[in-house]
Amino acid sequence: MAQPLMNEDPPYLLRRDENGVATLTLNRGDRLNPLSKAMMDVLQHEINAIAADSRVRVVVLAGEGKAFCAGHDLKQMRATPSLDYYQQLFKQCSQLMLSLQKIPQPVIARVHGLATAAGCQLVATCDLAVASTEARFAASGVNYGLFCSTPAVALSRNVLRKQAMEMLLTGDFIDAHEAQARGLVNRVVAPEALDEEIARLTASIIAKPAVAIAMGKQMFYRQNEMGLAAAYQLAGETMACNMMDDCALEGVQAFIDKRTPSWRSKP
């Protein structure tokens, strides 16, 4: 993989860390924040760094300008009509999406505007999503002769099959409230309340022990791909290991004692 373009001016990606929250902002708002190869390089670099940083408890993924993310960079794709290039590009994108789900920290999509094609995939891949009432979503590749196959993987794991297929076959937009009704986003708020709502959500997560959050996130995605018996086996093993952690022992004892837990040095 190419080295992340960290010295570009302006940078492809902005990062801000505050109170355990790392906010990553796609910074090509003038072009609707496409997932170009360079953008994915930088985003992958930051996700890898965050995965190893215990100071980060939650990741917020945002976009500059009018759009959250308009998907892949179609001009870049059209300029290199090579099967090998396309295979590598979509492999890179798939690796990025998997990384977002594999890191121990929950990832929240902050969706203020358009989220189309791979941008819609990005929303579906994040663990949680909070959208402005001005947000719009579409699996729009089919409008240009390109069925959104990789976005379909994440989309079909968020919304019901027929609803996912309708989005994929028509490329039509849905608004934020419809996205919430279909299960693509968790919360919808007025544009001016978007950051406040995300702050409430991150604060609620950060108040919980990091080890429980990390173990639970890993278990959630693994069990979702298993049969029922295997899923219960994994879940039981996870809970048993979780219960041996000091935070869980303290939390349960606090419940018994009818007092507030004291997590001590562990968040």
N, C-alpha and C positions, 0 to 999 in steps of 0.2 A: 504494500500500500504506500502511496505517496505520503510524504511528511505533511502533517497538518499545516495549513497556510495561516499560521498564527500571526504573521507579520504583515498581512494584507492591510491596505488602507483604503476604505474602512474595513475593519475585521469582519469576517463572515459571521462570527458568533460573538455575542457579548455575554459575559458571565458576571453575576453579582451574588456575593455570599453575605447573608445576614441572618443571625439567630438560628443557625442550623439549616437554613433554606438556601439552596443554590438555584438561582434563576438563570436559565440559558435562553437567550433571545436570538432568534434567527435575524440576521442584520442585513438582508437584501430586500428591504421593504419596497424599494423603487421597482423591483422586478417580481414582487409578490412572494418573496422568500422561497425560490425553487430549491429542491433538493438536488443541486448539482453535485458532481463528484467532489468538488472542493468543499462544498457545504457539508457533505456527509463525512469527509475526512476529518474536518474540524470537530463536528458533533461527536463522532466516534471517539476522538482523542479525549474530549472532555468527559464523556460518559465513562470511559475506562479509568480516568483519573478519579472521578467521583466514586466509583465502585470501591476503590481502595481507601477512601477518606471517611473515617468514622465520625468526623466532625459534621459531615453533611447528613442530615436526617431525612430531608425531602428535596426532591428536584421539581422545579416548575419550568415547563417548556413553553416559550412564548414566541411571538413574532412582531417585528417592527412594521410600521406602515399600515396599509389597508387590509392586508391579508395575514392570516396565521401562516399558511403555507399552501401554495398552488400546485404542489406535486413536483414531479421531476422536471428538469430543465429540457424542454422539448427542442429548443434550438440547438443545444449541445448534443442531444441524441440524434437529431437529423443530420448534424455535421459529420457524424461518424457512423455511416451505415454498414456496420460490421457485426456479424453474429457474435464473434468473440467479445467485442466491446460491450454489446448489449447483455450478454451472459454475465460478464464481470460486473457491470453496473448494477444489475438486479441482484446479484449475489451480495454485493456490497450493501445494498439497501436492506436486504433480508437480514444480514448480519447485524446491521444497526438496529433494526426493529427487535431482534432477539436480545440484543444487549440491553435495551431499555427494560425488558422484562426480567432479565437475569440479575441486574444489579440489586443489592439488598434494599436500597431506598425506594419508597414509592415515588412514582413520577406522575405529575399532574399537568395536563394540557390546559393552558390558558388561551382559550379560543375567542378572539375578539372580532374576527372577520372571516374571510373565505377560507375553507379547508377542503381542497379538492384533490381527487386522485390519490397520489402518495401522501398528500397533506391530510386527507381524510383517514388514510391508513395510519398516519402518525397519531392522530387523535384516538383511533381505535386501539392502538398499541399501548398507549399510556395507561397506567393503572386506573387513573381517575381523570375526569375532564370537567372543567367549569367553563361555560360559554356565555358570552354576551348575547342579548336579544338580537344583536345585529349580525351574529355569526350565521353562516350558510355552509352547507355540506353537500358534496356530490362525489360520486365515483364517475367522473366525467370523461375518462379516457375513451369510452366507446363512441363519443361524439366525434372523435378524430380517427376512428378505425382501430383503436387500441383498447381491447378489453382490459379492465383493471384487474388482472389476475393476481398480482401480489397484494394489492389492497384488499382483494376478496378474502384473503386468508384471515386478516385481522377483522374485517367487517363482519364476516360470517360467524365470528366468535364473540361478537357483541350484540348483534341484532338477529331477529328471527330469520329463517332461511328465505321465505318469500319476500320479506321486506328488503333483505340484502340483495336478492336477485333483481328486484325491481330497480334498486339504485344502480346496480351493475349493468342491467340491460338497457335502461333508459338514459342514464347519465343526468337525470333531472335533479335539481336542487331540492333540499329540504331545509326548513328553517330550524332555529335552535330548539324551539318547543317540540317540534316533531322529532328532532334528534334525541331529545330527552325521553319522549314517549317510547321511542324505539330502543332505548338503552345505550345509545352511542355516547351520551354525556350524562353526568350526574346531576348537575345543577345549572340553572339558567337565571341570570340576573341582568339588571339594567347595566349598560356600559360603565356608568360611573361607579357601580358597586362591585365591579369584577375583582379588583385587587383586594377589597375588603373581604369578599366572600372566600377568596383563595387563602387569605391570611387566617380566617377562621378555621378553614379546613386543615391547613398546615399545622396550626397551633394544636388542634385536636390530635393529630397524628404524633407530633413531637412530644406531647404529654405522656405518651405510652412508651414502654421500654423498647429500645431499638432491637434487641435480640428477638423479641416476640414478633415485631413487625417484619423483620428480615426472614425469619423462619416461616412465618405465615404466608408471605408473598411467594416464596419459593414453592411451598407446598401447594398453594392455590393453582398455580399454572401447571405444575406437574400432574396433580390429580385430575385436572380438567381433560387431559388427554388419555386417561386410563379408564379401564372398565370399573364397574362399581366396587367389586371386591378388592381390587388392587388399590383403588382410591381410598377406601376405608383403612386398608392396611397402612398405607403411607401416612394418612392423617393420624392414625393412632400412634404410630412411631414418632411422628413429629410432636404430637402433644406430650408424649412421655418424655422426650428429650427437652422440650420446652419447660415442662414441670420441674425438671432438675435444675433449671437456672435459678440463681439467687433472686432475681426480680420476680419470677413467678411464685417462688416460695414466700417471699415477702408480701406479694399482692394477695395471695390466698389467706395468709395469716392476718393481714390487715382487714380483710373481709370478715373473718371470724371474730376479730377483736372489735369490729365496728369502728375502725379508724381509717384515716387517709394513709395510703402506702408511702413508705419512704424508700425511694429507689437508691439512695446513697450515691456512690460514685457512678453507678450505671444509669444511663439515660433511659 
